Amino acid sequence: MFSPSASKARIIAFLASEPLGRYTGNTVHLFLLTAIVPFILGIIGAWSVGLGFVLFVFVGIPTAFVMLVVTCFKLWGGIRVVGYGQNLGEQALAVTLAPGLLALWLVTALPVLWAGEYLGDLSRLAVNESHYRDIVNMARISKKAEWYAENEGVIYSIDLGPPIRVAFNPAGFLDNWSAIVFDPSGDVMLAEGFNQETGKFYAPDRVTKLFGGDLVECRPLWGEYYKCSFT
């Protein structure tokens, strides 16, 4: 009969064995540590697009190349200990572990980066929400369009709509930028990119033509706040 406790004990015993178990444990730990890199880059990029881009170029991309080199060394290490495998499965694990983990790392790097960015957006909203709300209230009173105005360190733009929407901390490169957007209607979620054949956006102009740009897509944060990308 299958016993979870017995299986756990066998796994622990295998990882504690020499040298195949030690090789397996060290390799898995290494790849788990490097998996944190895109997550951290995503969080930093949510708070500072410029710094996030610099770190992506000088840390993220080099990390991928370093992992290729590390995988080669780890593959050689796996080949050296393959003879210590007690069965075909353990021997196959020794040879395929490093390449498999590299493939998994490459496939999941972008989703992990997005997850870090999402967490960064949530944390930024949590820290600044009361300030954002004050700016929204001022915008509703003044009813004046603003482009990259500043209030106590928070950069914002106001689109009169209706309804009045506010984009907080808009930042990006050239015509591509993103921001945390306050939208009481939630219509920004209608933005779903554009048809590559026709070159037209799927959403109507009342949704895409906001803040002087073209709204490409949004994802909800919480309440009436969304993270939106423009081009």
N, C-alpha and C positions, 0 to 999 in steps of 0.2 A: 504493500500500500504506500502511496506517495505521502511523504512526511515533509512539510516545509522546514521544520527544524533540522531534520537530517540533511536536507539539501543545502540549507544554509551552512551547516557544519562542514559539509564537503567542500563548498566554495571557499570558506575560510581556510580550510586545511590546504586547498590547492594554492591559494594566494600566498600562504605562508611557506610553501615548499620552495626548495632551491633546485635549479635557478629559474625554471620556467614560470613558477608562480610569481617570483619577484619581478621578472621581466614583464609579465602581464599587468601586475599592479602598478608598476612604475609607468608603463606606457599609458594606461588608462588615466592615471592621475595627471600626467603631462598634458594630454589632450583636453581633459576637463578644465585645467587651468587656462589653457589658451582659448577655450570656448568662451571665457569671461570677457576676452578682449573686445569683440564686436558689441557685446552687451553694454560695456562701459562706454565705448565710443558712441553708442546710440544715446545714452543718457546725457553725455556731455554735449552732443550735437543738438539735443532738444533745448538745452540752456543757451548754447552759443553756437550758431551755425558756422561761423568763421573758424572758431577753435576746433569744432568737430571735424570740419573739412581738412584742416591742417593735420590733425591727429590721424585721420583716415589715410591721408597720403603718406605720412612719415612713420606711422605705427601700424595701421591696419594692413595696408598692402605689403610692407616688408614682413609682417607676421606671417602672411600666406606663403611667401617664399621661404621663410625660415622653417615653416612647417613641412614644406617639400623636402628640404635638406634633412630635417630631423627624421622624417619618415624613411628616408633612404638608410640612415644609420640604424633606426629601429628595425627596419626590415632585415638588415644584416644581422642585428642582434637576435631577431626571431629565428633566423636560419641557423644560427650557432647553437640555439638551445632546443631546436626542434626534436633532437634525439632524446630529450628527457621526457617527452610526452609519453604517457602510459597507454594511450590509445590514439586512433586516427583523428578523433575530434580534437584532442589537445595538440597534436602535431599540426593540424590544419590551422588551429587558432594561433599558434606561434608564427606562422607564415603570413596569415591574412590579417592579423590584428591591426598592425600599423597602417597598411594601405586602406583598410576598411574604415578606421577611425578618421583618416585624412579625408576620405570621400564624404563621410558623415559631417565632418567639420566644414567642408566646402559647401555642402548642400544646405546646412543649417545656419551658416554665417549670416546671410542676409535676413532671414526671419528673426534670428537672435538680435541683430542690429535693430530691426524694426521694433522688437519687443522692448529693448532698452530705450529707444526713442519714445515709445508710448509711455513707459514708466516715467521718463524725464518730463514729458508734457504734463502728465498728471501731477507730478511733484511741483512743477513750475506753477500750474494752475492753483494747487492747494496753497502754496506760499503767497500768491499774489491775488487770490480771488477777491478779497475785500477791497483791494486797491482797484482791481478791474471793475468791480461793481460801482465804485465811486465815479470812475470815468464814464461808465455807461449812463449813470444818472445825470452827469454833466452834459453828455451828448444829447440826451433827451430834452434837456432844458434849453440848450443853445441852438439845437437843430441846425448845426453848421457843419458842413463837410470839412474834414481835416485829413491831411496827408503827412504822415510821419511827424505828428506832433509829439510833444514830450510832457509828461507830468510826473515829477518826482522820480525820475529815472526810468519810467515806463514809456516806451515808444508805442504810439497807436495811430490808427487811421480810422476815420468815420465815414461810412457810406449811409446816405440818408434813406435809401430804400424806396418806399417803405417795405418792412419796418426798418428802423435805425439799427444798423449793425456796426460792430466795432472789431477791428483786427488788432490784436495785441502782439507787440514785439515782432512785427513783420521783418523777415530777414531772408536773404538768399543770394543768388548770383545772377547778374544780368536781369533777364526778364523772368527768371524762375525763382519764386520765393514762397514761403509758407508762414503761417501765423496761427495763433489761437484766436478763433473768431467767436464772438458773442452773436448769436442769432436766435431771437425769441420764437421765430416761426419754424425753425428747423429745416427750412427749404434748402439750405446748403447741401443737405444730404442727397438731394436729387442729382447733384453733379456726379456723373459717371464717365468722365473722359469724353473722347470724341470718336466719331466714325472715321477710320483711316481711309476708307474709300471715298467718302464725300468731303472729308475735312471739316465737318460740322459737329458741334457738340451735341450730345444726346439731350442735355437739359436745355430749357428755354433761356433766352437772353436775360430774363429777369433774375435768373440764378447764376449764370456764368459771367455776366458782365458786372462784376462787383469790384469795388476798390480799384477801379481803373485797370484791371487785368482780366485774365480769362481763368475762371475757376475750374480746375481740373477734377479734383476729388476732395472729399472730406471724410473724416472718421470721428465718431462721437467721443468726447471725453466724459463729461457728466453735465447734467442739467441742460442749460442752454449754451454750452460751450463745445466747440468742435476744433479739431486740428485740420486746417485746410491748406491745400497746395494750389498755387497759381502759376500761370505762365503768360 
